[in-house]
């Protein structure tokens, strides 16, 4: 049986914490903006994150793409609508963009997280 080391487990936990904070902030912004259609995007992202945690490579790249797109769209929205957005929505959107960048960088650069993903992929192959 394969064993996962504690640094890989901690990397997974850090990713989860960052992702949960991002989802909480995103949900709060959706509620403040009264954008009901964004609930589907959040649900889809949660499903993709589930598969990321299962070690699925396609899900990792899809989540990187989603987070990258979120950053571009949020920054474009803040620039285009800065006069119409409340200070709370502007700051929240910028913070959400920063958290999305952190997720992308962490998923692409963390060796411990890469070991966790490799462990999950290998454990799926054995089952």
ZICORJO-V141272 format. One record per pair of residues at least 24 apart in sequence whose C-alpha atoms are under 6 Angstrom apart, sorted by the first residue. I is the first residue (numbers start at 1). J is the second residue. D is the distance in whole Angstrom. If there is no record, write none. Layout:
i,j,d
I,J,D
I,J,D
This chain:
i,j,d
8,112,5
8,113,6
8,116,5
11,112,6
11,113,5
54,120,6
55,117,4
55,120,5
55,121,5
64,104,5
67,100,5
71,97,5
